[in-house]
């Protein structure tokens, strides 16, 4: 219910899964999977594979996972999803760097990135969304019109 540890940052579910299966995630880590939200995925991809892999490797009680993607009812362990605003919209999850300390306190409903406001402002000033290519004209249209997860990830009119 409470966890504090270094961020292990991945810009896709596939990159995170490769690190998990490659035994590169340690007890105490906070796995951050970003660019999987409504715009980033696109479509708010489901993160069952990474959470299942963490649990299957016996780290379900020692590793937390944060994402702007989503979870099904089958996910286990400290899994916090639907983070909004998402990384593809420049939300705070986009500014997390490898090794940053993240504190989670579920009873207090608190998630804190232990980085100074000045450092976050510096990171925000230099942040650019990476090229996200779905390979589909339809999904690119969806990406352009979808709202954030907190707004229901529905299409808006322009």
Contact map, one row per residue, 1 for C-alpha under 8 A:
11100000000000000000000000000000000000000000000000000000000000000000000000000100000000000000000000000001111000000000000000000000000000000000000000000000000000
11110000000000000000000000000000000000000000000000000000000000000000000000000000000000000000000000000011111000000000000000000000000000000000000000000000000000
11111000000000000000000000010000000000000000000000000000000000010000000000000000000000000000000000000011100000000000000000000000000000000000000000000000000000
01111100000000000000000000010100000000000000000000000000000000000000000000000000000000000000000000001111000000000000000000000000000000000000000000000000000000
00111110000000000000000000011100000000000000000000000000000000000000000000000000000000000000000000001110000000000000000000000000000000000000000000000000000000
00011111000000000000000000011100000000000000000000000000000000000000000000000000000000000000000001111100000000000000000000000000000000000000000000000000000000
00001111100000000000000000001111000000000000000000000000000000000000000000000000000000000000000111111100000000000000000000000000000000000000000000000000000000
00000111110000000000000010001111000000000000000000000000000000000000000000000000000000000000000011100000000000000000000000000000000000000000000000000000000000
00000011111000010000000000000011110000000000000000000000000000000000000000000000000000000000000111000000000000000000000000000000000000000000000000000000000000
00000001111110110000000000000011110000000000000000000000000000000000000000000000000000000000000000000000000000000000000000000000000000000000000000000000000000
00000000111110110000000000000000111100000000000000000000000000000000000000000000000000000000000000000000000000000000000000000000000000000000000000000000000000
00000000011111110000000000000000111100000000000000000000000000000000000000000000000000000000000000000000000000000000000000000000000000000000000000000000000000
00000000011111111000000000000000110100000000001001000000000000000000000000000000000000000000000000000000000000000000000000000000000000000000000000000000000000
00000000000111111100000000000000000000000000000000000000000000000000000000000000000000000000000000000000000000000000000000000000000000000000000000000000000000
00000000011111111110000000000000000000000000000000000000000000000000000000000000000000000000000000000000000000000000000000000000000000000000000000000000000000
00000000111111111111000000000010100000000000000001000000000000000000000000000000000000000000000000000000000000000000000000000000000000000000000000000000000000
00000000000011111111100000000000000000000000000011001000000000000000000000000000000000000000000000000000000000000000000000000000000000000000000000000000000000
00000000000001111111110000000000000000000000000000000000000000000000000000000000000000000000000000000000000000000000000000000000000000000000000000000000000000
00000000000000111111111110000000000000000000000000000000000000000000000000000000000000000000000000000000000000000000000000000000000000000000000000000000000000
00000000000000011111111110000000000000000000000001001100000000000000000000000000000000000000000000000000000000000000000000000000000000000000000000000000000000
00000000000000001111111100000000000000000000000000001000000000000000000000000000000000000000000000000000000000000000000000000000000000000000000000000000000000
00000000000000000111111100000000000000000000000000000000000000000000000000000000000000000000000000000000000000000000000000000000000000000000000000000000000000
00000000000000000011111111000000000000000000000000000000000000000000000000000000000000000000000000000000000000000000000000000000000000000000000000000000000000
00000000000000000011111111000000000000000000000000000000000000000000000000000000000000000000000000000000000000000000000000000000000000000000000000000000000000
00000001000000000011001111101010000000000000000000000000000000000000000000000000000000000000000000000000000000000000000000000000000000000000000000000000000000
00000000000000000000001111111000000000000000000000000000000000100000000000000000000000000000000000000000000000000000000000000000000000000000000000000000000000
00000000000000000000000011111000000000000000000000000000001001100000000000000000000000000000000000000000000000000000000000000000000000000000000000000000000000
00111100000000000000000001111100000000000000000000000000000001110000000000000000000000000000000000000000000000000000000000000000000000000000000000000000000000
00001111000000000000000011111110000000000000000000000000000001110000000000000000000000000000000000000000000000000000000000000000000000000000000000000000000000
00011111000000000000000000011111000000000000000000000000000000111100000000000000000000000000000000000100000000000000000000000000000000000000000000000000000000
00000011110000010000000010001111100000000000000000000000000000111100000000000000000000000000000000000000000000000000000000000000000000000000000000000000000000
00000011110000000000000000000111110000000000000000000000000000001110000000000000000000000000000000000000000000000000000000000000000000000000000000000000000000
00000000111110010000000000000011111100000000000000000000000000001111100000000000000000000000000000000000000000000000000000000000000000000000000000000000000000
00000000111110000000000000000001111110010000000000000000000000000011100000000000000001100000110000000000000000000000000000000000000000000000000000000000000000
00000000001100000000000000000000111110111000000000000000000000000001100000000000000001110000000000000000000000000000000000000000000000000000000000000000000000
00000000001110000000000000000000111111111111100000000000000000000011100000000000000000000000000000000000000000000000000000000000000000000000000000000000000000
00000000000000000000000000000000011111111111100000000000000000000011110000000000011001110000000000000000000000000000000000000000000000000000000000011000000000
00000000000000000000000000000000000111111111100000000000000000000000100000000000000001000000000000000000000000000000000000000000000000000000001001111000100000
00000000000000000000000000000000001111111111000000000000000000000000000000000000000001011000000000000000000000000000000000000000000000000000011101110000000000
00000000000000000000000000000000011111111111000000000000000000000000000000000000000001110000000000000000000000000000000000000000000100000000001000000000000000
00000000000000000000000000000000001111111111100000000000000000000000100000000000000000000000000000000000000000000000000000000000000001000000000000000000000000
00000000000000000000000000000000000111111111100000000000000000000000000000000000000000000000000000000000000000000000000000000000000001000011011000000000000000
00000000000000000000000000000000000111111111100000000000000000000000000000000000000000000000000000000000000000000000000000000000000000000000001000000000100000
00000000000000000000000000000000000111111111110000000000000000000001110000000000000000000000000000000000000000000000000000000000000000000000000000000000000000
00000000000000000000000000000000000111001111111000000000000000000000110000000000000000000000000000000000000000000000000000000000000000000000000000000000000000
00000000000000000000000000000000000000000001111100000000000000000000111100000000000000000000000000000000000000000000000000000000000000000000000000000000000000
00000000000010000000000000000000000000000000111111100000000000000000111100100000000000000000000000000000000000000000000000000000000000000000000000000000000000
00000000000000000000000000000000000000000000011111110000000000000000001101100000000000000000000000000000000000000000000000000000000000000000000000000000000000
00000000000000001000000000000000000000000000001111111000000000000000000000000000000000000000000000000000000000000000000000000000000000000000000000000000000000
00000000000010011001000000000000000000000000001111111100000000000000000000000000000000000000000000000000000000000000000000000000000000000000000000000000000000
00000000000000000000000000000000000000000000001111111110000100001000000000111010000000000000000000000000000000000000000000000000000000000000000000000000000000
00000000000000000000000000000000000000000000000111111111000000000000000000110000000000000000000000000000000000000000000000000000000000000000000000000000000000
00000000000000001001100000000000000000000000000011111111100000000000000000000000000000000000000000000000000000000000000000000000000000000000000000000000000000
00000000000000000001000000000000000000000000000001111111111100100000000000000000000000000000000000000000000000000000000000000000000000000000000000000000000000
00000000000000000000000000000000000000000000000000111111111110000000000000011000000000000000000000000000000000000000000000000000000000000000000000000000000000
00000000000000000000000000000000000000000000000000011111111100000000000000000000000000000000000000000000000000000000000000000000000000000000000000000000000000
00000000000000000000000000000000000000000000000000001111111100000000000000000000000000000000000000000000000000000000000000000000000000000000000000000000000000
00000000000000000000000000000000000000000000000000000111111110000000000000000000000000000000000000000000000000000000000000000000000000000000000000000000000000
00000000000000000000000000100000000000000000000000000111111111100000000000000000000000000000000000000000000000000000000000000000000000000000000000000000000000
00000000000000000000000000000000000000000000000000100111111111110000000000011100000000000000000000000000000000000000000000000000000000000000000000000000000000
00000000000000000000000000000000000000000000000000000010011111110000000000001100000000000000000000000000000000000000000000000000000000000000000000000000000000
00000000000000000000000000111000000000000000000000000000001111110000000000000000000000000000000000000000000000000000000000000000000000000000000000000000000000
00000000000000000000000001111110000000000000000000000100001111111000000000001100000000000000000000000000000000000000000000000000000000000000000000000000000000
00100000000000000000000000011110000000000000000000000000000111111100000000001110000000000000000000000000000000000000000000000000000000000000000000000000000000
00000000000000000000000000000111100000000000000000100000000000111110000000000111000000000000000000000000000000000000000000000000000000000000000000000000000000
00000000000000000000000000000111100000000000000000000000000000011111000000000011101000000000000000000000000000000000000000000000000000000000000000000000000000
00000000000000000000000000000001110110000000000000000000000000001111110000000001111000000000000000000000000000000000000000000000000000000000000000000000000000
00000000000000000000000000000000111110000001000000000000000000000111110000000000111101100000100000000000000000000000000000000000000000000000000000000000000000
00000000000000000000000000000000111111001001111000000000000000000011111000000000111000000000000000000000000000000000000000000000000000000000000000000000000000
00000000000000000000000000000000000010000001111000000000000000000011111100000000110000000000000000000000000000000000000000000000000000000000000000000000000000
00000000000000000000000000000000000000000000011100000000000000000000111111100000100000000000000000000000000000000000000000000000000000000000000000000000000000
00000000000000000000000000000000000000000000011100000000000000000000011111100000000000000000000000000000000000000000000000000000000000000000000000000000000000
00000000000000000000000000000000000000000000000000000000000000000000001111100000000000000000000000000000000000000000000000000000000000000000000000000000000000
00000000000000000000000000000000000000000000000100000000000000000000001111110000000000000000000000000000000000000000000000000000000000000000000000000000000000
00000000000000000000000000000000000000000000001100110000000000000000001111111010000000000000000000000000000000000000000000000000000000000000000000000000000000
00000000000000000000000000000000000000000000000000110010000100000000000001111110000000000000000000000000000000000000000000000000000000000000000000000000000000
00000000000000000000000000000000000000000000000000100010000110110000000000111110000000000000000000000000000000000000000000000000000000000000000000000000000000
10000000000000000000000000000000000000000000000000000000000110111000000000011111000000000000000000000000000000000000000000000000000000000000000000000000000000
00000000000000000000000000000000000000000000000000100000000000011100000000111111100000000000000000000000000000000000000000000000000000000000000000000000000000
00000000000000000000000000000000000000000000000000000000000000001110000000000111111000000000000000000000000000000000000000000000000000000000000000000000000000
00000000000000000000000000000000000000000000000000000000000000000111111000000011111000000000000000000000000000000000000000000000000000000000000000000000000000
00000000000000000000000000000000000010000000000000000000000000000011110000000001111101000000000000000000000000000000000000000000000000000000000000001100000000
00000000000000000000000000000000000010000000000000000000000000000111100000000001111111000000100000000000000000000000000000000000000000000000000000001000000000
00000000000000000000000000000000000000000000000000000000000000000001000000000000011111000010000000000000000000000000000000000000000000000000000000011100000000
00000000000000000000000000000000000000000000000000000000000000000000000000000000001111101111000000000000000000000000000000000000000000000000000000011100000000
00000000000000000000000000000000011011110000000000000000000000000001000000000000011111111111110000000000000000000000000000000000000000000000000000011000000000
00000000000000000000000000000000011010010000000000000000000000000001000000000000000011111111110000000000000000000000000000000000100000000000000000000000000000
00000000000000000000000000000000001010110000000000000000000000000000000000000000000001111110010000000000000000000000000000000000100000000000000000000000000000
00000000000000000000000000000000000000100000000000000000000000000000000000000000000011111110000000000000000000000000000000000000100000000000000000000000000000
00000000000000000000000000000000000000000000000000000000000000000000000000000000000011111111111000000000000000000000000000010010100000000000000000000000000000
00000000000000000000000000000000000000000000000000000000000000000000000000000000000111111111111000000000000000000000000000000000000000000000000000000000000000
00000000000000000000000000000000000000000000000000000000000000000000000000000000000011100111111100000000000000000000000000000000000000000000000000000000000000
00000000000000000000000000000000010000000000000000000000000000000001000000000000001001100111111100000000000000000000000000000000000000000000000000000000000000
00000000000000000000000000000000010000000000000000000000000000000000000000000000000001110111111100000000000000000000000000000010000000000000000000000000000000
00000000000000000000000000000000000000000000000000000000000000000000000000000000000000000111111110000000000000000000000100110010000000000000000000000000000000
00000010100000000000000000000000000000000000000000000000000000000000000000000000000000000001111111010000000000001000000000000000000000000000000000000000000000
00000011100000000000000000000000000000000000000000000000000000000000000000000000000000000000001111110000000000000000000000000000000000000000000000000000000000
00000111100000000000000000000000000000000000000000000000000000000000000000000000000000000000000111110000000000000000000000000000000000000000000000000000000000
00000111000000000000000000000000000000000000000000000000000000000000000000000000000000000000000011111000000000000000000000000000000000000000000000000000000000
00000110000000000000000000000000000000000000000000000000000000000000000000000000000000000000000111111100000000001110000000000000000000000000000000000000000000
00011110000000000000000000000000000000000000000000000000000000000000000000000000000000000000000000111110000000001110000000000000000000000000000000000000000000
00011110000000000000000000000100000000000000000000000000000000000000000000000000000000000000000000011111000000111100000000000000000000000000000000000000000000
01111000000000000000000000000000000000000000000000000000000000000000000000000000000000000000000000001111100001111100000000000000000000000000000000000000000000
11110000000000000000000000000000000000000000000000000000000000000000000000000000000000000000000000000111110001110000000000000000000000000000000000000000000000
11100000000000000000000000000000000000000000000000000000000000000000000000000000000000000000000000000011111111100000000000000000000000000000000000000000000000
11000000000000000000000000000000000000000000000000000000000000000000000000000000000000000000000000000001111111100000000000000000000000000000000000000000000000
11000000000000000000000000000000000000000000000000000000000000000000000000000000000000000000000000000000111111000000000000000000000000000000000000000000000000
00000000000000000000000000000000000000000000000000000000000000000000000000000000000000000000000000000000111111000000000000000000000000000000000000000000000000
00000000000000000000000000000000000000000000000000000000000000000000000000000000000000000000000000000000111111100000000000000000000000000000000000000000000000
00000000000000000000000000000000000000000000000000000000000000000000000000000000000000000000000000000011111111110000000000000000000000000000000000000000000000
00000000000000000000000000000000000000000000000000000000000000000000000000000000000000000000000000000111110011111000000000000000000000000000000000000000000000
00000000000000000000000000000000000000000000000000000000000000000000000000000000000000000000000000000111000001111100000000000000000000000000000000000000000000
00000000000000000000000000000000000000000000000000000000000000000000000000000000000000000000000100011110000000111110000000000000000000000000000000000000000000
00000000000000000000000000000000000000000000000000000000000000000000000000000000000000000000000000011110000000011111000000000000000000000000000000000000000000
00000000000000000000000000000000000000000000000000000000000000000000000000000000000000000000000000011000000000001111101100000000000000000000000000000000000000
00000000000000000000000000000000000000000000000000000000000000000000000000000000000000000000000000000000000000000111111100000000000000000000000000000000000000
00000000000000000000000000000000000000000000000000000000000000000000000000000000000000000000000000000000000000000011111110000000000000000000000000000000000000
00000000000000000000000000000000000000000000000000000000000000000000000000000000000000000000000000000000000000000001111111000000000000000000000000000000000000
00000000000000000000000000000000000000000000000000000000000000000000000000000000000000000000000000000000000000000011111111100000000000000000000000000000000000
00000000000000000000000000000000000000000000000000000000000000000000000000000000000000000000001000000000000000000011111111110000000000000000000000000000000000
00000000000000000000000000000000000000000000000000000000000000000000000000000000000000000000000000000000000000000000111111111000000000000000000000000000000000
00000000000000000000000000000000000000000000000000000000000000000000000000000000000000000000000000000000000000000000011111111100000000000000000000000000000000
00000000000000000000000000000000000000000000000000000000000000000000000000000000000000000000001000000000000000000000001111111110000000000000000000000000000000
00000000000000000000000000000000000000000000000000000000000000000000000000000000000000000100001000000000000000000000000111111110000000000000000000000000000000
00000000000000000000000000000000000000000000000000000000000000000000000000000000000000000000000000000000000000000000000011111110000000000000000000000000000000
00000000000000000000000000000000000000000000000000000000000000000000000000000000000000000000000000000000000000000000000001111111000000000000000000000000000000
00000000000000000000000000000000000000000000000000000000000000000000000000000000000000000100011000000000000000000000000000111111100000000000000000000000000000
00000000000000000000000000000000000000000000000000000000000000000000000000000000000000000000000000000000000000000000000000000111110000000000000000000000000000
00000000000000000000000000000000000000000000000000000000000000000000000000000000000000111100000000000000000000000000000000000011111000000000000000000000000000
00000000000000000000000000000000000000000000000000000000000000000000000000000000000000000000000000000000000000000000000000000001111100000000000000000000000000
00000000000000000000000000000000000000000000000000000000000000000000000000000000000000000000000000000000000000000000000000000000111110000000000000000000000000
00000000000000000000000000000000000000010000000000000000000000000000000000000000000000000000000000000000000000000000000000000000011111000000000000000000000000
00000000000000000000000000000000000000000000000000000000000000000000000000000000000000000000000000000000000000000000000000000000001111110001000000000000000000
00000000000000000000000000000000000000001100000000000000000000000000000000000000000000000000000000000000000000000000000000000000000111111011000000000000000000
00000000000000000000000000000000000000000000000000000000000000000000000000000000000000000000000000000000000000000000000000000000000011111010000000000000000000
00000000000000000000000000000000000000000000000000000000000000000000000000000000000000000000000000000000000000000000000000000000000011111111000000000000000000
00000000000000000000000000000000000000000000000000000000000000000000000000000000000000000000000000000000000000000000000000000000000001111111100000000000000000
00000000000000000000000000000000000000000000000000000000000000000000000000000000000000000000000000000000000000000000000000000000000000011111110000000000000000
00000000000000000000000000000000000000000100000000000000000000000000000000000000000000000000000000000000000000000000000000000000000001111111111000000000000000
00000000000000000000000000000000000000000100000000000000000000000000000000000000000000000000000000000000000000000000000000000000000011011111111100000000000000
00000000000000000000000000000000000000000000000000000000000000000000000000000000000000000000000000000000000000000000000000000000000000001111111110000000000000
00000000000000000000000000000000000000100100000000000000000000000000000000000000000000000000000000000000000000000000000000000000000000000111111111000000001000
00000000000000000000000000000000000001110110000000000000000000000000000000000000000000000000000000000000000000000000000000000000000000000011111111000000000000
00000000000000000000000000000000000000100000000000000000000000000000000000000000000000000000000000000000000000000000000000000000000000000001111111000000000000
00000000000000000000000000000000000000000000000000000000000000000000000000000000000000000000000000000000000000000000000000000000000000000000111111100000001111
00000000000000000000000000000000000001100000000000000000000000000000000000000000000000000000000000000000000000000000000000000000000000000000011111110000111100
00000000000000000000000000000000000001100000000000000000000000000000000000000000000000000000000000000000000000000000000000000000000000000000000011111011111100
00000000000000000000000000000000000011100000000000000000000000000000000000000000000111000000000000000000000000000000000000000000000000000000000001111111110000
00000000000000000000000000000000000011000000000000000000000000000000000000000000011111000000000000000000000000000000000000000000000000000000000000111111100000
00000000000000000000000000000000000000000000000000000000000000000000000000000000010110000000000000000000000000000000000000000000000000000000000000011111100000
00000000000000000000000000000000000000000000000000000000000000000000000000000000000000000000000000000000000000000000000000000000000000000000000000111111110000
00000000000000000000000000000000000000000000000000000000000000000000000000000000000000000000000000000000000000000000000000000000000000000000000000111111110000
00000000000000000000000000000000000001000010000000000000000000000000000000000000000000000000000000000000000000000000000000000000000000000000000001111111111000
00000000000000000000000000000000000000000000000000000000000000000000000000000000000000000000000000000000000000000000000000000000000000000000000001110011111100
00000000000000000000000000000000000000000000000000000000000000000000000000000000000000000000000000000000000000000000000000000000000000000000010011100000111110
00000000000000000000000000000000000000000000000000000000000000000000000000000000000000000000000000000000000000000000000000000000000000000000000011100000011111
00000000000000000000000000000000000000000000000000000000000000000000000000000000000000000000000000000000000000000000000000000000000000000000000010000000001111
00000000000000000000000000000000000000000000000000000000000000000000000000000000000000000000000000000000000000000000000000000000000000000000000010000000000111
